Amino acid sequence: MVSRERRMVFVTIGTTCFDALVKAVDSEEVKEALLNKGYTDLLIQMGRGTYMPSKASGNSTLQVDYFTFSPSIADYIKEASLVISHAGSGSIFETLQLGKPLIVVVNEDLMDNHQSELAEELAHRKHLFCARPQTLQETVETMDLNNLLPYVPGDAKQVVTLVNKFLGFPAD
């Protein structure tokens, strides 16, 4: 038997409830799309949600598992070949700084959804892909990871120097 290289997709919801995202990644269509892209494992951090994903994946060989919370998700992100995340800035920037391909799924149920602005801007700059739960399958099917550009954090030193000068602190 030929063993395949493990290619894990890590899904993170954070500490909130985002059942629409969990249901979307649990759909046979999204699982099949991930399998067709060469992914072998799907690990879902489901947060406070009540929807329980299926550990079975129909006719596919995608291995599925889930959990609610972990003290840190950094190791899961490091291990992942692809991250699918809610639109929280912490999850987005942690994933981008680790250099991992990222699909951000916007929770449209949130009022005053400022998170969508961040996700859409970073997608416009080609650092990630942006989707909604109902478009996740299409995003997975059409994504080309070669089109993503590395995220390089900005240098805050100029801002710090300006604030320090304004406050009357001595220059370094």
Disulfide bonds with the S-S distance in Angstrom:
none
